[in-house]
Amino acid sequence: MGLKMMVWVSLFRACIFLVCAVSSIIGATQAHQSKDIHSSPAIPTITIEPYNHARDYEDLYRLFNENTANLGINMLDYDYLCNRCVKVVRINEYLGGFIMYKKYESNGYISYVAVDSNVQNYGLGKLLLNHAINDLKSQGAADVSLCVFHHNRKAQSLYERLGFHMQSISNGLLNYALNFA
């Protein structure tokens, strides 16, 4: 057998090996997928939806507790949720975060934002905040304010990138405002 023929046979065998290896990997991956956000389809569907108490409370409560551990905060009772606009962000069927906000007279107030630690740094917090800001603005709010703990530098950075300015500090909380004028 000539040298050229040996090269072609080797290339052919290498190609068959690669096809078999890739098929094996894909099959193994599909067989072992778990039902979490990281095993979702390649192009996830991201939606912002109104809070549904029957469907969302357990996940919302879990996220709230993860983000307020050791702070002594417990405000997620039914009346509190009913008196605010609560939106959830979903990645396919996975609840990735939520935001609570309300308009008081001519001012908007964002009372809580949380994103699941498994899906942070994908822009979900920014998406929720922009949704709430636009909703409050469309309701006639002249500004939007919110508070953040002094140690939460990631949130402070996000708020500042969205145009919020720190107004004051009180009891370890930084008060931020965004004026529409």
Legacy VTK file of the C-alpha trace (Angstrom):
# vtk DataFile Version 3.0
C-alpha trace
ASCII
DATASET POLYDATA
POINTS 181 float
0.000 0.000 0.000
1.365 3.406 -0.950
2.039 6.270 1.434
-0.909 8.298 0.133
-3.285 5.418 0.702
-1.972 4.909 4.263
-2.562 8.616 5.037
-6.141 8.438 3.695
-6.896 5.294 5.673
-5.506 6.906 8.839
-7.579 10.054 8.274
-10.681 7.951 7.617
-10.161 5.979 10.844
-9.572 9.219 12.794
-12.819 10.680 11.417
-14.788 7.573 12.351
-13.237 7.645 15.834
-14.218 11.315 16.294
-17.784 10.743 15.095
-18.166 7.790 17.477
-16.642 9.740 20.383
-18.871 12.791 19.835
-21.976 10.603 19.459
-21.075 8.797 22.666
-20.596 12.059 24.560
-23.873 13.509 23.282
-25.752 10.319 24.159
-24.244 10.177 27.636
-25.020 13.843 28.235
-28.645 13.428 27.183
-29.040 10.294 29.283
-27.657 11.924 32.432
-29.275 15.347 32.263
-30.749 16.530 35.534
-33.701 18.862 35.844
-31.843 22.032 36.700
-31.188 25.270 34.865
-27.846 24.142 33.488
-29.388 21.211 31.603
-31.980 23.335 29.818
-32.138 23.541 26.035
-29.324 25.392 24.312
-31.461 28.509 23.812
-33.420 29.145 27.019
-36.647 31.116 27.117
-36.439 33.989 29.591
-39.695 35.618 30.658
-40.852 38.094 33.272
-44.249 37.115 34.632
-46.608 38.244 37.382
-46.155 36.386 40.657
-48.555 33.458 41.075
-48.909 32.587 44.753
-49.818 28.917 44.246
-47.006 28.273 41.774
-44.227 30.637 42.912
-44.394 31.058 46.697
-42.106 28.171 47.652
-39.303 29.247 45.271
-39.753 32.924 46.107
-39.606 32.194 49.827
-36.453 30.083 49.353
-34.736 32.892 47.424
-35.836 35.462 49.968
-34.436 33.401 52.851
-31.147 32.738 51.024
-30.640 36.471 50.605
-31.733 37.582 54.072
-30.156 34.872 56.221
-29.218 36.140 59.694
-30.804 39.571 59.116
-33.991 38.978 61.114
-36.207 39.997 58.199
-39.495 38.201 57.679
-41.891 40.138 55.522
-43.037 37.566 53.005
-46.516 37.080 54.333
-49.480 36.978 51.987
-50.682 40.539 52.772
-47.242 41.966 52.087
-47.072 40.219 48.719
-50.593 41.333 47.790
-49.748 44.989 48.469
-46.847 45.081 46.003
-46.267 44.378 42.377
-44.267 41.152 42.365
-42.703 39.856 39.168
-40.668 36.704 38.668
-38.099 35.958 36.007
-38.180 32.469 34.575
-35.595 30.605 32.573
-37.763 28.032 30.884
-39.747 26.815 33.931
-37.028 27.638 36.500
-37.705 30.618 38.783
-34.435 32.550 38.546
-35.360 35.614 40.574
-38.009 38.119 41.569
-38.602 41.800 42.223
-41.126 43.585 44.462
-42.062 47.201 43.890
-44.823 49.720 44.470
-45.799 53.252 43.541
-46.482 55.579 46.482
-48.124 58.820 45.337
-45.655 60.131 42.734
-42.707 57.982 43.826
-41.758 54.431 42.965
-40.082 52.162 45.483
-38.331 48.860 44.811
-38.554 46.922 48.049
-36.719 43.746 47.079
-34.714 42.162 44.265
-33.286 38.653 44.392
-31.619 36.406 41.824
-30.883 32.753 42.496
-27.141 32.259 43.099
-27.119 29.503 40.444
-27.988 32.002 37.709
-26.332 35.212 38.873
-24.134 37.194 36.480
-26.398 36.514 33.483
-28.201 39.874 33.568
-31.390 38.723 35.295
-31.166 41.357 38.038
-30.711 44.075 35.439
-33.646 42.679 33.463
-35.914 42.715 36.542
-34.827 46.217 37.560
-35.358 47.645 34.085
-38.800 46.044 33.982
-39.787 47.581 37.332
-38.315 50.999 36.448
-40.208 51.080 33.138
-43.433 49.947 34.813
-43.163 52.573 37.560
-42.320 55.251 34.998
-45.374 54.290 32.905
-47.513 54.615 36.067
-46.347 58.230 36.407
-43.653 57.891 39.063
-41.268 60.866 39.128
-38.476 58.767 40.596
-37.613 55.330 41.930
-35.817 54.626 45.174
-34.435 51.529 46.838
-32.186 50.487 49.708
-29.245 48.111 49.752
-27.059 46.763 52.535
-23.682 48.514 52.709
-21.792 45.227 52.192
-23.617 44.321 48.949
-21.126 45.851 46.505
-22.388 43.894 43.472
-25.895 45.323 43.859
-24.551 48.841 44.439
-22.528 48.613 41.243
-25.565 47.433 39.273
-27.765 50.237 40.632
-25.152 52.832 39.747
-24.781 51.430 36.206
-28.548 51.813 35.814
-28.349 55.492 36.825
-29.215 55.341 40.529
-27.361 57.742 42.842
-26.734 57.207 46.544
-28.779 59.686 48.579
-28.064 58.745 52.195
-26.882 56.068 54.611
-29.045 54.907 57.504
-28.536 51.926 59.832
-26.187 50.147 57.438
-28.494 50.703 54.478
-27.582 52.826 51.481
-30.525 54.682 50.001
-30.430 55.080 46.224
-32.680 57.086 43.910
-33.219 57.359 40.176
-34.914 60.558 38.993
-36.771 60.586 35.682
-36.681 64.369 35.242
LINES 1 182
181 0 1 2 3 4 5 6 7 8 9 10 11 12 13 14 15 16 17 18 19 20 21 22 23 24 25 26 27 28 29 30 31 32 33 34 35 36 37 38 39 40 41 42 43 44 45 46 47 48 49 50 51 52 53 54 55 56 57 58 59 60 61 62 63 64 65 66 67 68 69 70 71 72 73 74 75 76 77 78 79 80 81 82 83 84 85 86 87 88 89 90 91 92 93 94 95 96 97 98 99 100 101 102 103 104 105 106 107 108 109 110 111 112 113 114 115 116 117 118 119 120 121 122 123 124 125 126 127 128 129 130 131 132 133 134 135 136 137 138 139 140 141 142 143 144 145 146 147 148 149 150 151 152 153 154 155 156 157 158 159 160 161 162 163 164 165 166 167 168 169 170 171 172 173 174 175 176 177 178 179 180
